Amino acid sequence: MKEEEKLIIPNEIISNKIYLIRNQKVMLDRDLAELYQVETKVLKQAVKRNINRFPDDFMFELTKIEFENWRSQFVTSNSDKMGLRYAPMAFTEQGVAMLSSVLRSDRAIAVNIKIIRIFTKMRDLLSDNLSLRLEIEDIKKKLTNHDKNIELVFSYLDELIEKKESPPKRNQIGYIKNKVNK
């Protein structure tokens, strides 16, 4: 059985580990290390040994301010620091893909495939939502410009509904017997 088929990580767990930092969807080194089942320092060492594979649009370290803001999103004390002594590395979708070439384990490859699929689903959902929003905005613009026409359309729709509810009177077809007095 392939590693990818044995991998049982619910999509929700991965999608909950995707953050929006610097207007980019990213995953943090500690979360990726947990998914890959390696220590965070092992992941960081592998990245640092191959730093030329990780340009700024693939991976960046959080600034002190970003790190504090990220930490404050979670209800933790300052002394805890969530087990972090150093600002985490943040990996974009491309950086996550590059990690599979650096870590090379079957698990890393399988996890990356799953993560990339989730990033793709998220992008598709955002794209669908954006398209829908643009269509709604377009309709709203047309509505405000053509309020009278819309009222007319609604009155026609009301008439159609009334006609549908009460069937039209039909003329009789066939011969009509005249009553003749004898």
VMD Tcl script that builds the backbone (N, CA, C; Angstrom):
set m [mol new atoms 546]
animate dup $m
set s [atomselect $m all]
$s set {name element resname resid chain x y z} {
  {N N MET 1 A 0.843 -1.173 0.000}
  {CA C MET 1 A 0.000 0.000 0.000}
  {C C MET 1 A 0.896 1.247 0.000}
  {N N LYS 2 A 0.534 2.222 -0.827}
  {CA C LYS 2 A 1.308 3.460 -0.905}
  {C C LYS 2 A 1.157 4.252 0.382}
  {N N GLU 3 A 2.196 5.051 0.689}
  {CA C GLU 3 A 2.173 5.892 1.896}
  {C C GLU 3 A 0.981 6.842 1.854}
  {N N GLU 4 A 0.671 7.372 0.659}
  {CA C GLU 4 A -0.439 8.314 0.520}
  {C C GLU 4 A -1.759 7.650 0.898}
  {N N GLU 5 A -1.922 6.379 0.563}
  {CA C GLU 5 A -3.149 5.665 0.875}
  {C C GLU 5 A -3.252 5.353 2.364}
  {N N LYS 6 A -2.115 5.144 3.048}
  {CA C LYS 6 A -2.106 4.857 4.481}
  {C C LYS 6 A -2.317 6.130 5.303}
  {N N LEU 7 A -2.060 7.275 4.703}
  {CA C LEU 7 A -2.114 8.553 5.396}
  {C C LEU 7 A -3.556 8.886 5.785}
  {N N ILE 8 A -3.779 8.978 7.077}
  {CA C ILE 8 A -5.126 9.312 7.540}
  {C C ILE 8 A -5.034 10.601 8.345}
  {N N ILE 9 A -5.020 11.714 7.627}
  {CA C ILE 9 A -5.035 13.028 8.260}
  {C C ILE 9 A -6.271 13.732 7.711}
  {N N PRO 10 A -7.234 14.032 8.557}
  {CA C PRO 10 A -8.429 14.719 8.058}
  {C C PRO 10 A -8.075 16.067 7.423}
  {N N ASN 11 A -8.770 16.411 6.356}
  {CA C ASN 11 A -8.533 17.679 5.661}
  {C C ASN 11 A -8.656 18.871 6.601}
  {N N GLU 12 A -9.577 18.777 7.577}
  {CA C GLU 12 A -9.803 19.888 8.494}
  {C C GLU 12 A -8.562 20.183 9.333}
  {N N ILE 13 A -7.832 19.143 9.701}
  {CA C ILE 13 A -6.617 19.357 10.499}
  {C C ILE 13 A -5.613 20.161 9.694}
  {N N ILE 14 A -5.441 19.800 8.430}
  {CA C ILE 14 A -4.490 20.529 7.588}
  {C C ILE 14 A -4.993 21.944 7.322}
  {N N SER 15 A -6.260 22.087 6.956}
  {CA C SER 15 A -6.765 23.425 6.624}
  {C C SER 15 A -6.761 24.344 7.844}
  {N N ASN 16 A -6.885 23.795 9.050}
  {CA C ASN 16 A -6.795 24.624 10.263}
  {C C ASN 16 A -5.366 25.073 10.563}
  {N N LYS 17 A -4.401 24.493 9.885}
  {CA C LYS 17 A -2.995 24.872 10.080}
  {C C LYS 17 A -2.515 25.824 8.978}
  {N N ILE 18 A -3.423 26.285 8.167}
  {CA C ILE 18 A -3.094 27.258 7.118}
  {C C ILE 18 A -3.506 28.634 7.625}
  {N N TYR 19 A -2.536 29.540 7.693}
  {CA C TYR 19 A -2.767 30.882 8.217}
  {C C TYR 19 A -2.613 31.910 7.108}
  {N N LEU 20 A -3.216 33.070 7.330}
  {CA C LEU 20 A -3.046 34.182 6.401}
  {C C LEU 20 A -2.077 35.163 7.045}
  {N N ILE 21 A -0.865 35.201 6.514}
  {CA C ILE 21 A 0.180 36.101 7.011}
  {C C ILE 21 A 0.772 36.823 5.799}
  {N N ARG 22 A 0.891 38.136 5.904}
  {CA C ARG 22 A 1.374 38.967 4.780}
  {C C ARG 22 A 0.507 38.760 3.544}
  {N N ASN 23 A -0.780 38.589 3.761}
  {CA C ASN 23 A -1.751 38.366 2.689}
  {C C ASN 23 A -1.443 37.126 1.856}
  {N N GLN 24 A -0.816 36.158 2.473}
  {CA C GLN 24 A -0.510 34.892 1.807}
  {C C GLN 24 A -0.976 33.741 2.683}
  {N N LYS 25 A -1.453 32.696 2.064}
  {CA C LYS 25 A -1.784 31.491 2.806}
  {C C LYS 25 A -0.481 30.739 3.048}
  {N N VAL 26 A -0.178 30.490 4.323}
  {CA C VAL 26 A 1.080 29.837 4.688}
  {C C VAL 26 A 0.845 28.781 5.755}
  {N N MET 27 A 1.830 27.901 5.875}
  {CA C MET 27 A 1.864 26.931 6.965}
  {C C MET 27 A 3.170 27.146 7.718}
  {N N LEU 28 A 3.119 26.956 9.027}
  {CA C LEU 28 A 4.294 27.187 9.851}
  {C C LEU 28 A 5.115 25.915 10.014}
  {N N ASP 29 A 6.422 26.122 10.233}
  {CA C ASP 29 A 7.359 24.999 10.336}
  {C C ASP 29 A 6.948 23.980 11.387}
  {N N ARG 30 A 6.496 24.417 12.544}
  {CA C ARG 30 A 6.122 23.491 13.611}
  {C C ARG 30 A 4.938 22.615 13.219}
  {N N ASP 31 A 3.966 23.193 12.496}
  {CA C ASP 31 A 2.801 22.413 12.056}
  {C C ASP 31 A 3.196 21.405 10.982}
  {N N LEU 32 A 4.053 21.850 10.067}
  {CA C LEU 32 A 4.523 20.938 9.016}
  {C C LEU 32 A 5.345 19.799 9.622}
  {N N ALA 33 A 6.208 20.129 10.574}
  {CA C ALA 33 A 7.023 19.099 11.220}
  {C C ALA 33 A 6.123 18.065 11.898}
  {N N GLU 34 A 5.070 18.542 12.532}
  {CA C GLU 34 A 4.126 17.624 13.181}
  {C C GLU 34 A 3.467 16.697 12.160}
  {N N LEU 35 A 3.061 17.261 11.036}
  {CA C LEU 35 A 2.429 16.449 9.983}
  {C C LEU 35 A 3.413 15.446 9.372}
  {N N TYR 36 A 4.664 15.881 9.205}
  {CA C TYR 36 A 5.689 15.001 8.629}
  {C C TYR 36 A 6.235 14.004 9.656}
  {N N GLN 37 A 5.876 14.224 10.921}
  {CA C GLN 37 A 6.363 13.406 12.031}
  {C C GLN 37 A 7.887 13.479 12.166}
  {N N VAL 38 A 8.392 14.722 12.113}
  {CA C VAL 38 A 9.808 14.991 12.374}
  {C C VAL 38 A 9.873 16.142 13.376}
  {N N GLU 39 A 11.023 16.314 14.005}
  {CA C GLU 39 A 11.189 17.449 14.911}
  {C C GLU 39 A 11.294 18.730 14.098}
  {N N THR 40 A 10.813 19.817 14.679}
  {CA C THR 40 A 10.869 21.112 13.995}
  {C C THR 40 A 12.302 21.480 13.650}
  {N N LYS 41 A 13.239 21.200 14.550}
  {CA C LYS 41 A 14.640 21.565 14.279}
  {C C LYS 41 A 15.190 20.765 13.096}
  {N N VAL 42 A 14.732 19.534 12.895}
  {CA C VAL 42 A 15.177 18.731 11.742}
  {C C VAL 42 A 14.678 19.379 10.449}
  {N N LEU 43 A 13.414 19.810 10.462}
  {CA C LEU 43 A 12.846 20.480 9.285}
  {C C LEU 43 A 13.614 21.767 8.998}
  {N N LYS 44 A 13.861 22.571 10.031}
  {CA C LYS 44 A 14.577 23.839 9.849}
  {C C LYS 44 A 16.001 23.610 9.345}
  {N N GLN 45 A 16.685 22.598 9.872}
  {CA C GLN 45 A 18.042 22.292 9.417}
  {C C GLN 45 A 18.043 21.907 7.942}
  {N N ALA 46 A 17.071 21.094 7.529}
  {CA C ALA 46 A 16.984 20.683 6.123}
  {C C ALA 46 A 16.761 21.894 5.222}
  {N N VAL 47 A 15.923 22.826 5.673}
  {CA C VAL 47 A 15.670 24.038 4.885}
  {C C VAL 47 A 16.931 24.888 4.814}
  {N N LYS 48 A 17.608 25.079 5.955}
  {CA C LYS 48 A 18.809 25.921 5.978}
  {C C LYS 48 A 19.935 25.325 5.124}
  {N N ARG 49 A 20.024 23.989 5.084}
  {CA C ARG 49 A 21.035 23.349 4.226}
  {C C ARG 49 A 20.715 23.540 2.737}
  {N N ASN 50 A 19.452 23.796 2.434}
  {CA C ASN 50 A 19.008 23.954 1.040}
  {C C ASN 50 A 18.329 25.308 0.839}
  {N N ILE 51 A 18.833 26.327 1.486}
  {CA C ILE 51 A 18.171 27.633 1.508}
  {C C ILE 51 A 17.964 28.221 0.107}
  {N N ASN 52 A 18.838 27.860 -0.846}
  {CA C ASN 52 A 18.690 28.390 -2.215}
  {C C ASN 52 A 17.416 27.870 -2.891}
  {N N ARG 53 A 16.805 26.823 -2.353}
  {CA C ARG 53 A 15.542 26.302 -2.894}
  {C C ARG 53 A 14.326 27.060 -2.357}
  {N N PHE 54 A 14.547 27.978 -1.414}
  {CA C PHE 54 A 13.439 28.652 -0.738}
  {C C PHE 54 A 13.549 30.170 -0.846}
  {N N PRO 55 A 13.230 30.718 -2.019}
  {CA C PRO 55 A 13.220 32.180 -2.139}
  {C C PRO 55 A 12.100 32.770 -1.259}
  {N N ASP 56 A 12.085 34.084 -1.132}
  {CA C ASP 56 A 11.138 34.754 -0.235}
  {C C ASP 56 A 9.671 34.448 -0.533}
  {N N ASP 57 A 9.347 34.157 -1.786}
  {CA C ASP 57 A 7.949 33.849 -2.095}
  {C C ASP 57 A 7.606 32.380 -1.805}
  {N N PHE 58 A 8.585 31.595 -1.375}
  {CA C PHE 58 A 8.359 30.198 -0.970}
  {C C PHE 58 A 8.361 30.071 0.557}
  {N N MET 59 A 9.230 30.861 1.222}
  {CA C MET 59 A 9.390 30.736 2.673}
  {C C MET 59 A 9.936 32.036 3.225}
  {N N PHE 60 A 9.445 32.422 4.404}
  {CA C PHE 60 A 9.997 33.583 5.102}
  {C C PHE 60 A 9.863 33.351 6.603}
  {N N GLU 61 A 10.724 34.030 7.363}
  {CA C GLU 61 A 10.616 33.965 8.817}
  {C C GLU 61 A 9.716 35.103 9.276}
  {N N LEU 62 A 8.881 34.806 10.246}
  {CA C LEU 62 A 8.010 35.839 10.781}
  {C C LEU 62 A 8.848 36.884 11.508}
  {N N THR 63 A 8.488 38.154 11.341}
  {CA C THR 63 A 9.150 39.212 12.094}
  {C C THR 63 A 8.701 39.116 13.550}
  {N N LYS 64 A 9.384 39.844 14.410}
  {CA C LYS 64 A 9.043 39.826 15.835}
  {C C LYS 64 A 7.588 40.269 16.032}
  {N N ILE 65 A 7.172 41.308 15.307}
  {CA C ILE 65 A 5.796 41.818 15.421}
  {C C ILE 65 A 4.794 40.782 14.907}
  {N N GLU 66 A 5.075 40.187 13.735}
  {CA C GLU 66 A 4.180 39.154 13.199}
  {C C GLU 66 A 4.082 37.968 14.163}
  {N N PHE 67 A 5.221 37.607 14.738}
  {CA C PHE 67 A 5.276 36.492 15.677}
  {C C PHE 67 A 4.404 36.786 16.902}
  {N N GLU 68 A 4.525 37.992 17.450}
  {CA C GLU 68 A 3.716 38.378 18.611}
  {C C GLU 68 A 2.240 38.412 18.250}
  {N N ASN 69 A 1.900 38.958 17.081}
  {CA C ASN 69 A 0.506 39.007 16.650}
  {C C ASN 69 A -0.052 37.603 16.450}
  {N N TRP 70 A 0.742 36.744 15.859}
  {CA C TRP 70 A 0.299 35.358 15.642}
  {C C TRP 70 A 0.068 34.680 16.987}
  {N N ARG 71 A 1.011 34.847 17.897}
  {CA C ARG 71 A 0.885 34.226 19.222}
  {C C ARG 71 A -0.325 34.754 19.965}
  {N N SER 72 A -0.617 36.049 19.812}
  {CA C SER 72 A -1.740 36.642 20.539}
  {C C SER 72 A -3.088 36.142 20.020}
  {N N GLN 73 A -3.107 35.555 18.844}
  {CA C GLN 73 A -4.347 34.980 18.320}
  {C C GLN 73 A -4.746 33.746 19.118}
  {N N PHE 74 A -3.794 33.154 19.798}
  {CA C PHE 74 A -4.046 31.978 20.604}
  {C C PHE 74 A -3.986 32.401 22.059}
  {N N VAL 75 A -4.857 31.888 22.852}
  {CA C VAL 75 A -4.893 32.272 24.258}
  {C C VAL 75 A -3.819 31.487 24.996}
  {N N THR 76 A -2.624 32.111 25.065}
  {CA C THR 76 A -1.510 31.484 25.788}
  {C C THR 76 A -0.775 32.563 26.552}
  {N N SER 77 A -0.066 32.154 27.561}
  {CA C SER 77 A 0.716 33.131 28.319}
  {C C SER 77 A 2.017 33.417 27.572}
  {N N ASN 78 A 2.621 34.558 27.864}
  {CA C ASN 78 A 3.882 34.920 27.223}
  {C C ASN 78 A 5.003 33.957 27.605}
  {N N SER 79 A 4.948 33.415 28.816}
  {CA C SER 79 A 6.013 32.517 29.237}
  {C C SER 79 A 5.975 31.199 28.468}
  {N N ASP 80 A 4.779 30.817 28.020}
  {CA C ASP 80 A 4.631 29.540 27.317}
  {C C ASP 80 A 5.248 29.607 25.924}
  {N N LYS 81 A 4.931 30.632 25.163}
  {CA C LYS 81 A 5.421 30.839 23.802}
  {C C LYS 81 A 5.155 29.629 22.909}
  {N N MET 82 A 4.232 28.789 23.326}
  {CA C MET 82 A 3.825 27.620 22.555}
  {C C MET 82 A 5.023 26.769 22.156}
  {N N GLY 83 A 6.016 26.706 23.016}
  {CA C GLY 83 A 7.197 25.894 22.730}
  {C C GLY 83 A 8.113 26.516 21.697}
  {N N LEU 84 A 7.954 27.788 21.429}
  {CA C LEU 84 A 8.753 28.454 20.396}
  {C C LEU 84 A 9.773 29.390 21.026}
  {N N ARG 85 A 11.032 29.197 20.692}
  {CA C ARG 85 A 12.071 30.126 21.137}
  {C C ARG 85 A 12.423 31.094 20.020}
  {N N TYR 86 A 12.235 30.648 18.792}
  {CA C TYR 86 A 12.584 31.463 17.630}
  {C C TYR 86 A 11.345 31.671 16.778}
  {N N ALA 87 A 11.359 32.775 16.037}
  {CA C ALA 87 A 10.234 33.038 15.138}
  {C C ALA 87 A 10.131 31.904 14.121}
  {N N PRO 88 A 8.916 31.419 13.894}
  {CA C PRO 88 A 8.762 30.300 12.968}
  {C C PRO 88 A 8.983 30.695 11.510}
  {N N MET 89 A 9.285 29.693 10.719}
  {CA C MET 89 A 9.358 29.858 9.272}
  {C C MET 89 A 7.941 29.637 8.731}
  {N N ALA 90 A 7.552 30.465 7.796}
  {CA C ALA 90 A 6.246 30.340 7.163}
  {C C ALA 90 A 6.459 29.910 5.713}
  {N N PHE 91 A 5.761 28.858 5.300}
  {CA C PHE 91 A 5.920 28.307 3.956}
  {C C PHE 91 A 4.655 28.533 3.139}
  {N N THR 92 A 4.834 29.104 1.953}
  {CA C THR 92 A 3.708 29.249 1.033}
  {C C THR 92 A 3.454 27.891 0.373}
  {N N GLU 93 A 2.450 27.845 -0.451}
  {CA C GLU 93 A 2.136 26.591 -1.150}
  {C C GLU 93 A 3.344 26.069 -1.920}
  {N N GLN 94 A 4.067 26.963 -2.597}
  {CA C GLN 94 A 5.251 26.552 -3.353}
  {C C GLN 94 A 6.359 26.067 -2.420}
  {N N GLY 95 A 6.481 26.715 -1.272}
  {CA C GLY 95 A 7.478 26.292 -0.293}
  {C C GLY 95 A 7.173 24.919 0.264}
  {N N VAL 96 A 5.900 24.643 0.502}
  {CA C VAL 96 A 5.496 23.317 0.978}
  {C C VAL 96 A 5.839 22.271 -0.078}
  {N N ALA 97 A 5.579 22.592 -1.333}
  {CA C ALA 97 A 5.912 21.658 -2.418}
  {C C ALA 97 A 7.420 21.406 -2.463}
  {N N MET 98 A 8.199 22.456 -2.254}
  {CA C MET 98 A 9.653 22.314 -2.285}
  {C C MET 98 A 10.149 21.464 -1.115}
  {N N LEU 99 A 9.466 21.489 0.003}
  {CA C LEU 99 A 9.877 20.699 1.165}
  {C C LEU 99 A 9.970 19.205 0.854}
  {N N SER 100 A 9.129 18.718 -0.044}
  {CA C SER 100 A 9.176 17.281 -0.355}
  {C C SER 100 A 10.493 16.902 -1.027}
  {N N SER 101 A 11.116 17.847 -1.728}
  {CA C SER 101 A 12.405 17.539 -2.355}
  {C C SER 101 A 13.549 17.616 -1.343}
  {N N VAL 102 A 13.321 18.300 -0.236}
  {CA C VAL 102 A 14.348 18.452 0.792}
  {C C VAL 102 A 14.250 17.337 1.825}
  {N N LEU 103 A 13.041 16.958 2.205}
  {CA C LEU 103 A 12.860 15.944 3.245}
  {C C LEU 103 A 12.903 14.517 2.688}
  {N N ARG 104 A 12.391 14.299 1.508}
  {CA C ARG 104 A 12.528 13.049 0.753}
  {C C ARG 104 A 11.930 11.782 1.361}
  {N N SER 105 A 11.285 11.832 2.491}
  {CA C SER 105 A 10.687 10.611 3.028}
  {C C SER 105 A 9.347 10.351 2.334}
  {N N ASP 106 A 8.919 9.103 2.359}
  {CA C ASP 106 A 7.626 8.765 1.756}
  {C C ASP 106 A 6.506 9.537 2.444}
  {N N ARG 107 A 6.607 9.667 3.748}
  {CA C ARG 107 A 5.578 10.395 4.503}
  {C C ARG 107 A 5.541 11.860 4.064}
  {N N ALA 108 A 6.716 12.499 3.924}
  {CA C ALA 108 A 6.758 13.904 3.508}
  {C C ALA 108 A 6.115 14.075 2.137}
  {N N ILE 109 A 6.384 13.169 1.242}
  {CA C ILE 109 A 5.796 13.246 -0.102}
  {C C ILE 109 A 4.279 13.103 -0.023}
  {N N ALA 110 A 3.801 12.105 0.748}
  {CA C ALA 110 A 2.363 11.872 0.875}
  {C C ALA 110 A 1.660 13.052 1.541}
  {N N VAL 111 A 2.272 13.590 2.602}
  {CA C VAL 111 A 1.680 14.740 3.288}
  {C C VAL 111 A 1.635 15.932 2.342}
  {N N ASN 112 A 2.721 16.157 1.598}
  {CA C ASN 112 A 2.752 17.280 0.661}
  {C C ASN 112 A 1.670 17.166 -0.399}
  {N N ILE 113 A 1.467 15.980 -0.907}
  {CA C ILE 113 A 0.422 15.788 -1.914}
  {C C ILE 113 A -0.929 16.203 -1.329}
  {N N LYS 114 A -1.193 15.767 -0.111}
  {CA C LYS 114 A -2.460 16.103 0.540}
  {C C LYS 114 A -2.568 17.611 0.782}
  {N N ILE 115 A -1.478 18.225 1.259}
  {CA C ILE 115 A -1.490 19.666 1.527}
  {C C ILE 115 A -1.726 20.450 0.239}
  {N N ILE 116 A -1.037 20.092 -0.819}
  {CA C ILE 116 A -1.185 20.801 -2.098}
  {C C ILE 116 A -2.620 20.667 -2.607}
  {N N ARG 117 A -3.212 19.505 -2.442}
  {CA C ARG 117 A -4.617 19.325 -2.858}
  {C C ARG 117 A -5.543 20.235 -2.053}
  {N N ILE 118 A -5.270 20.400 -0.775}
  {CA C ILE 118 A -6.100 21.273 0.057}
  {C C ILE 118 A -5.900 22.734 -0.330}
  {N N PHE 119 A -4.649 23.145 -0.568}
  {CA C PHE 119 A -4.397 24.505 -1.060}
  {C C PHE 119 A -5.174 24.743 -2.364}
  {N N THR 120 A -5.162 23.772 -3.257}
  {CA C THR 120 A -5.866 23.897 -4.539}
  {C C THR 120 A -7.366 24.024 -4.322}
  {N N LYS 121 A -7.933 23.202 -3.423}
  {CA C LYS 121 A -9.367 23.295 -3.122}
  {C C LYS 121 A -9.708 24.669 -2.557}
  {N N MET 122 A -8.851 25.159 -1.667}
  {CA C MET 122 A -9.093 26.478 -1.078}
  {C C MET 122 A -9.066 27.562 -2.151}
  {N N ARG 123 A -8.102 27.475 -3.046}
  {CA C ARG 123 A -8.000 28.453 -4.130}
  {C C ARG 123 A -9.240 28.391 -5.026}
  {N N ASP 124 A -9.695 27.173 -5.337}
  {CA C ASP 124 A -10.895 27.011 -6.155}
  {C C ASP 124 A -12.124 27.597 -5.469}
  {N N LEU 125 A -12.261 27.344 -4.156}
  {CA C LEU 125 A -13.394 27.888 -3.415}
  {C C LEU 125 A -13.361 29.406 -3.403}
  {N N LEU 126 A -12.178 29.968 -3.172}
  {CA C LEU 126 A -12.050 31.425 -3.172}
  {C C LEU 126 A -12.369 31.996 -4.548}
  {N N SER 127 A -11.924 31.312 -5.585}
  {CA C SER 127 A -12.192 31.762 -6.944}
  {C C SER 127 A -13.683 31.703 -7.253}
  {N N ASP 128 A -14.326 30.603 -6.860}
  {CA C ASP 128 A -15.771 30.471 -7.068}
  {C C ASP 128 A -16.518 31.560 -6.323}
  {N N ASN 129 A -16.126 31.810 -5.063}
  {CA C ASN 129 A -16.785 32.844 -4.269}
  {C C ASN 129 A -16.580 34.219 -4.876}
  {N N LEU 130 A -15.376 34.470 -5.393}
  {CA C LEU 130 A -15.098 35.763 -6.005}
  {C C LEU 130 A -15.943 35.952 -7.253}
  {N N SER 131 A -16.036 34.904 -8.077}
  {CA C SER 131 A -16.857 34.986 -9.290}
  {C C SER 131 A -18.308 35.258 -8.933}
  {N N LEU 132 A -18.807 34.549 -7.924}
  {CA C LEU 132 A -20.189 34.736 -7.486}
  {C C LEU 132 A -20.396 36.148 -6.971}
  {N N ARG 133 A -19.449 36.646 -6.185}
  {CA C ARG 133 A -19.553 38.010 -5.665}
  {C C ARG 133 A -19.581 39.037 -6.793}
  {N N LEU 134 A -18.725 38.841 -7.791}
  {CA C LEU 134 A -18.691 39.774 -8.920}
  {C C LEU 134 A -20.012 39.759 -9.687}
  {N N GLU 135 A -20.579 38.564 -9.861}
  {CA C GLU 135 A -21.874 38.465 -10.538}
  {C C GLU 135 A -22.959 39.170 -9.738}
  {N N ILE 136 A -22.962 38.990 -8.429}
  {CA C ILE 136 A -23.959 39.642 -7.576}
  {C C ILE 136 A -23.801 41.156 -7.651}
  {N N GLU 137 A -22.559 41.639 -7.608}
  {CA C GLU 137 A -22.316 43.079 -7.711}
  {C C GLU 137 A -22.819 43.617 -9.050}
  {N N ASP 138 A -22.588 42.848 -10.104}
  {CA C ASP 138 A -23.059 43.250 -11.427}
  {C C ASP 138 A -24.582 43.341 -11.453}
  {N N ILE 139 A -25.236 42.367 -10.843}
  {CA C ILE 139 A -26.705 42.374 -10.777}
  {C C ILE 139 A -27.181 43.566 -9.958}
  {N N LYS 140 A -26.504 43.846 -8.845}
  {CA C LYS 140 A -26.885 44.988 -8.009}
  {C C LYS 140 A -26.793 46.290 -8.794}
  {N N LYS 141 A -25.736 46.436 -9.589}
  {CA C LYS 141 A -25.585 47.654 -10.392}
  {C C LYS 141 A -26.729 47.785 -11.381}
  {N N LYS 142 A -27.061 46.679 -12.011}
  {CA C LYS 142 A -28.165 46.705 -12.979}
  {C C LYS 142 A -29.485 47.006 -12.283}
  {N N LEU 143 A -29.661 46.469 -11.082}
  {CA C LEU 143 A -30.903 46.710 -10.341}
  {C C LEU 143 A -31.061 48.181 -10.012}
  {N N THR 144 A -30.007 48.810 -9.538}
  {CA C THR 144 A -30.121 50.216 -9.162}
  {C C THR 144 A -30.358 51.096 -10.385}
  {N N ASN 145 A -29.841 50.689 -11.515}
  {CA C ASN 145 A -30.033 51.478 -12.735}
  {C C ASN 145 A -31.395 51.238 -13.366}
  {N N HIS 146 A -32.005 50.143 -13.046}
  {CA C HIS 146 A -33.247 49.774 -13.733}
  {C C HIS 146 A -34.346 49.383 -12.754}
  {N N ASP 147 A -34.488 50.147 -11.678}
  {CA C ASP 147 A -35.487 49.807 -10.666}
  {C C ASP 147 A -36.896 49.717 -11.249}
  {N N LYS 148 A -37.230 50.654 -12.142}
  {CA C LYS 148 A -38.571 50.639 -12.720}
  {C C LYS 148 A -38.789 49.389 -13.561}
  {N N ASN 149 A -37.749 48.990 -14.294}
  {CA C ASN 149 A -37.880 47.767 -15.097}
  {C C ASN 149 A -38.049 46.543 -14.205}
  {N N ILE 150 A -37.370 46.536 -13.087}
  {CA C ILE 150 A -37.484 45.417 -12.149}
  {C C ILE 150 A -38.903 45.353 -11.589}
  {N N GLU 151 A -39.443 46.504 -11.229}
  {CA C GLU 151 A -40.823 46.535 -10.731}
  {C C GLU 151 A -41.768 45.986 -11.787}
  {N N LEU 152 A -41.537 46.332 -13.036}
  {CA C LEU 152 A -42.369 45.837 -14.131}
  {C C LEU 152 A -42.238 44.319 -14.256}
  {N N VAL 153 A -41.032 43.826 -14.156}
  {CA C VAL 153 A -40.805 42.379 -14.231}
  {C C VAL 153 A -41.554 41.677 -13.102}
  {N N PHE 154 A -41.479 42.234 -11.888}
  {CA C PHE 154 A -42.186 41.621 -10.765}
  {C C PHE 154 A -43.702 41.651 -10.973}
  {N N SER 155 A -44.211 42.731 -11.539}
  {CA C SER 155 A -45.656 42.771 -11.783}
  {C C SER 155 A -46.053 41.733 -12.833}
  {N N TYR 156 A -45.213 41.528 -13.860}
  {CA C TYR 156 A -45.478 40.471 -14.841}
  {C C TYR 156 A -45.433 39.091 -14.175}
  {N N LEU 157 A -44.447 38.905 -13.286}
  {CA C LEU 157 A -44.360 37.627 -12.566}
  {C C LEU 157 A -45.603 37.399 -11.712}
  {N N ASP 158 A -46.101 38.459 -11.048}
  {CA C ASP 158 A -47.328 38.337 -10.256}
  {C C ASP 158 A -48.499 37.940 -11.135}
  {N N GLU 159 A -48.604 38.548 -12.317}
  {CA C GLU 159 A -49.680 38.201 -13.248}
  {C C GLU 159 A -49.585 36.744 -13.682}
  {N N LEU 160 A -48.357 36.286 -13.969}
  {CA C LEU 160 A -48.182 34.884 -14.368}
  {C C LEU 160 A -48.582 33.933 -13.252}
  {N N ILE 161 A -48.233 34.290 -12.023}
  {CA C ILE 161 A -48.601 33.448 -10.881}
  {C C ILE 161 A -50.118 33.397 -10.736}
  {N N GLU 162 A -50.777 34.551 -10.885}
  {CA C GLU 162 A -52.239 34.585 -10.786}
  {C C GLU 162 A -52.873 33.737 -11.868}
  {N N LYS 163 A -52.351 33.830 -13.091}
  {CA C LYS 163 A -52.894 33.034 -14.196}
  {C C LYS 163 A -52.710 31.545 -13.939}
  {N N LYS 164 A -51.574 31.189 -13.375}
  {CA C LYS 164 A -51.294 29.783 -13.113}
  {C C LYS 164 A -52.218 29.235 -12.031}
  {N N GLU 165 A -52.526 30.079 -11.032}
  {CA C GLU 165 A -53.379 29.635 -9.936}
  {C C GLU 165 A -54.831 29.486 -10.365}
  {N N SER 166 A -55.306 30.347 -11.248}
  {CA C SER 166 A -56.691 30.221 -11.724}
  {C C SER 166 A -56.649 29.872 -13.208}
  {N N PRO 167 A -57.072 28.639 -13.535}
  {CA C PRO 167 A -56.999 28.223 -14.926}
  {C C PRO 167 A -57.908 29.085 -15.801}
  {N N PRO 168 A -57.488 29.342 -17.022}
  {CA C PRO 168 A -58.290 30.197 -17.913}
  {C C PRO 168 A -59.606 29.511 -18.282}
  {N N LYS 169 A -60.642 30.326 -18.578}
  {CA C LYS 169 A -61.931 29.788 -19.014}
  {C C LYS 169 A -61.762 29.291 -20.437}
  {N N ARG 170 A -62.269 28.092 -20.651}
  {CA C ARG 170 A -62.137 27.500 -21.987}
  {C C ARG 170 A -63.478 27.518 -22.709}
  {N N ASN 171 A -63.387 27.698 -23.990}
  {CA C ASN 171 A -64.593 27.583 -24.822}
  {C C ASN 171 A -64.874 26.109 -25.034}
  {N N GLN 172 A -66.152 25.785 -25.064}
  {CA C GLN 172 A -66.514 24.403 -25.298}
  {C C GLN 172 A -66.248 24.040 -26.744}
  {N N ILE 173 A -65.804 22.823 -26.892}
  {CA C ILE 173 A -65.562 22.328 -28.236}
  {C C ILE 173 A -66.593 21.242 -28.505}
  {N N GLY 174 A -67.156 21.264 -29.676}
  {CA C GLY 174 A -68.127 20.232 -30.041}
  {C C GLY 174 A -69.471 20.854 -30.374}
  {N N TYR 175 A -70.477 20.016 -30.513}
  {CA C TYR 175 A -71.813 20.480 -30.873}
  {C C TYR 175 A -72.585 20.869 -29.627}
  {N N ILE 176 A -73.301 21.930 -29.764}
  {CA C ILE 176 A -74.145 22.382 -28.668}
  {C C ILE 176 A -75.576 22.099 -29.087}
  {N N LYS 177 A -76.313 21.383 -28.278}
  {CA C LYS 177 A -77.723 21.088 -28.585}
  {C C LYS 177 A -78.566 22.278 -28.196}
  {N N ASN 178 A -79.329 22.696 -29.090}
  {CA C ASN 178 A -80.283 23.757 -28.789}
  {C C ASN 178 A -81.527 23.126 -28.223}
  {N N LYS 179 A -82.059 23.711 -27.203}
  {CA C LYS 179 A -83.311 23.218 -26.664}
  {C C LYS 179 A -84.442 23.883 -27.450}
  {N N VAL 180 A -85.149 23.086 -28.059}
  {CA C VAL 180 A -86.262 23.626 -28.848}
  {C C VAL 180 A -87.559 23.222 -28.142}
  {N N ASN 181 A -88.434 24.165 -28.023}
  {CA C ASN 181 A -89.746 23.882 -27.406}
  {C C ASN 181 A -90.620 23.176 -28.411}
  {N N LYS 182 A -91.267 22.137 -28.000}
  {CA C LYS 182 A -92.156 21.420 -28.885}
  {C C LYS 182 A -93.557 21.785 -28.631}
}
mol reanalyze $m
mol bondsrecalc $m
mol representation Tube
mol addrep $m
